[in-house]
Amino acid sequence: PFILSNDRNRRETITRKLNNSAPSPRQTAKFLTATTLGAMLLFLSGLTFTGTVFALVMATPLVVLFSPVLVPAGLAILLVTTGFLFSGGCGVAAITALSWIHNYVQGKHNTPPGAADHLEYEGSRSKKF
């Protein structure tokens, strides 16, 4: 067959473009690795979900049977935990306030220059009334 030189140039240009746009072996390996890892993780996720649903189905009768004991126990644990967290928060707030007062009295307070004088001036003004 007779091929025109213009057709030959066009074919070479198309082949060159295809070769330039093809992914590198490194990109192909990265894609295959990511796809394999993603598929495995998706499978494990489905397996875990199935096991969780199965365990929930098996445990539901026990939860219903022991609910008169479990619900008050859960509420008691919730209240005790809340009390410990609240008391800890109040302790941290008290230590922070006492530390600030101690530093203020010692003159080690971190206030901008002149701000402490303004506070002391306002304090002395309120005592006059």
N, C-alpha and C positions, 0 to 999 in steps of 0.2 A: 504493500500500500504506500501511496504517496503521502508524506507528511510535510506540511509546510513548516518552514522555520518558525513562523509566528505561533503555530500550535505547539511546537516543541518548547519554545520559551514559556508559553503559558503553562504547560505541564510541569516544567521544572520549577516554576514559581509556586504552583500549588503544592508540589511535593516539598519544597523548601519551607513553605508556611506550615504544613502539617508537621514536619520534623521539628520546627522551632516551637510549636505550641504543644507538643507532646510532653507529658509530665516526666520528670527525671526519675531514675530508679529510686532515689532517696524519697521523693514525694510519694511514689507508689508504695514503698515499704511502710512509710508513715501512715498512709491511708489504710492499708491492709491491717496493720497493727491496731490502729484506732477502731476499725470496724470489728475486728475479732474481739478486742477487749470490751467494746460496747455491747456486742451480742452476748458475751459471757455474763457481763454485769446485769443485763436485762433478764437473762435466764435465771440468775441467782435471785434477782429481785422478785420474779414471779414465784420461784420456789419458796422464798421467805414469806411472801404474802399468803401462799397456799397453806403453809405450815401454821401461820398465825391464825388464819380463819379456822383451820381444823382444831387448833388448841382452844380457840374461843368457843367453838361448838361443843367441845368436850367439857370445858370448864363451866359453861353457863348453868347447868343443873346444880353444881356445887356452890356457885355464887348465890343462886336463888335460895338454896337450902340453908346456907350459913349467913344470909343477909341480915337476920336479926342480930347477929354478933358482929359482922363485918362493918356495917354502916356506923354503929356507935363507936367502934374501935377506930374507924377511919376519921370520924369527926374529932375524937379525942386526940389522935395523932396530929390532925390539922391544927387544932387549938394549941396544943403544946408547942408545935413547930412555930406557929405564929407568935406565941408568947416569947419563945427564946429569941426569935429574930427581932421582935420589937424591943425586948430588953437589951439586946446587944446593940441595936441602933441607938437607943437612948444612952447607953454607956459610952458609945463612940462620940455622940453629940456632947455629952457632959465633959469628956476628956478634952475634946476640941475647944469647948468654951473655956474650961479652966486653963488650958495651955495658952489660949489667946489672952486671957486676963493676966496670967503670970507674965507673959512677954510684954504686955502693955504697961504693967506696973514697973517692970524692969527697964522700960524704955527701948525695948528691942522690937517694937511693933513695926510692921511693914506697911506704913501708910505714906502717902505722898508728902513731900515737905510742906509744912504749913497746915496740913489737914488735922493733925493732932492738936495744934494750937486752936484751931477753929472749934474742935469738939470740946476742948477744955473751956474756951470762952463761952460757948453755948451752955455748958454745964453750970458755969458760975452765974450766968444770967438767970437761969431758971431757979436758982437757989434764992435770989433776991425777992422773988414774988411770993 
